[in-house]
């Protein structure tokens, strides 16, 4: 089958998107009124944060349409790459990135900012608050890197 990697990755994309949107709605419902945080472990809290920028709060202050257009263009490019690849690992990695990107794009369209709620910390240092979409993007990018370094020769179309 020519597009087997796409068919293999598509459920991963959908799962990342659904879990992301579901957990963000739970976070909004549980942490909004009254505004609060929940201590989960000695190194993790749930706290509601709205990120108008991209990862780690970069590019805050940009017009929302710039963020939406940029995310949409990158997502389309990754979907085309996912469609063309025959490698399942690459297809899964791209699906994780796209699922996360679409999850954050939906937030921008619905709320004007991305819903973040996972706060990791150690020794007084807090990692920037993030969400499941960010986790999918990060894991997918790491898998892309590992695959590019150790995956061997790849074929497209």
N, C-alpha and C positions, 0 to 999 in steps of 0.2 A: 504494500500500500504506500503510495507516494507521500501522503501527508500523515503518516502514522505518528510522528513525533508531535504534531499539532493535536491530533486526536488524543494522544496520551497526556499532553500538557493541559488541554482545555479543562478537564475536571479539576486540576490543581488550581488553575486560575479562578474558577468559580468558587472553590472551597475557600481560598484566601480571601476573596471578595466578600463572601457571605459571612464568614467568621469575623472579618474586620467590621463590617457594617453592624452586625449583631452586637459585638462587644462595645462598639462606640455608642450605640443606643442605650445599652445597659449603663455605661458610664455617665451619659448625659442624664438619664433618669435617676441614678443613684447619687450623683455628686453635685447636681445643680442647685437644688432647693431643699434645705439651705446649702450654701457652698461649703464643702467639707472635703477632707481626705480620709482615706481608709488605710490603716497600717495592715499590710498583708504578711510581711515577714520583717525581720530586723534590717533588711536591705531593700525592701520594695514597698512602695505605697501606691495607692490609686488616688489620683488627683486630676481634676478636669482642667485642661489647658487648651486654648485656641491658638493655633499656629497659622498666621496669615502668610508666612514665608514657605520655604521648602525645608529640607532636612536641617535640623539643628537651628532653625529660625533664620536661615540665610535668606536674603532677598526680601525681607520684610519691607513694606512700603511700596512695592511694585503694584501697578494697577492689576486688579483681579483678572482681567481678561488676558494679561500677559502670562500669568501663571497658568490659567486654564488652557490657553493656546499652546504654550510650551509643553505642558503635560500631555495634551492631546496629540501633538506632533510626535513626541517621543514614544508614546504608547502605540500609535499607528506603526511607527518604524519597527518597534519590537514585535508587534503582531505579524508584520510581514516577514521579519526574520524567523519568527516561530513557525510560520506557515511553510517557509522554504527549507528549514532544516529537516534532516532525516535522523538526527541524533536525539535519542530520548532524553538523555541527561540535559542537553542544551535546551530541549523543548520544555522540560520541567523548570529549569532555571529561568528561562524567559517568561514562563507562565507565572512564576512567583513574583517577578518584577512587575509584570503587567497587572496581575490581580491586585497588588498593592497600589500601583499607580492609579488604577481605576477606582479603588476604594477611596483614596485621597482626593481624586478628581470629583467624585460624587459629593464629598464633604464640601469642597470649594463651591460647587454649584448650589448645594442646599443651604450652607451656613456662611459662606464667604470666607471660611478658614477651615483648616483641618483640625479634627477633634483628636487630641492626644490625652492619654490618661495613665500611662505606665511610667512610674517614677522610680528608677533604680539609683541607689546611693550606697556609698561606703566611706567610712572615716570622714564624714562631713561633705564629701564631694558628691554632687548629684549629676548623673548623666542627663542630658536633655530629655524631657518628657516625650514619650513616643507612643505608638499604637501598633496594632497587628499588621496593618498595611506596611508600615515602616519595617517591621520585622520580616515580612515577606520580601520586600525590596532588598533588604540587607542580605538575607539568606540567599536569595536568587543571585544577587551580584557576587557574593562569595562563591557560590557554585559555578557561576560563569568564569570567575578567575581561576578556580581550581581546575575546571574543565579545559580552559585555554592553556594552562600550564602542563597538565598531565593527561589530557583526554585523547591525545593522538590526532591523527589526520581526520578532518571533518569534510563532509560533502554536503553541498546544497544543490538543488536542482540539477 
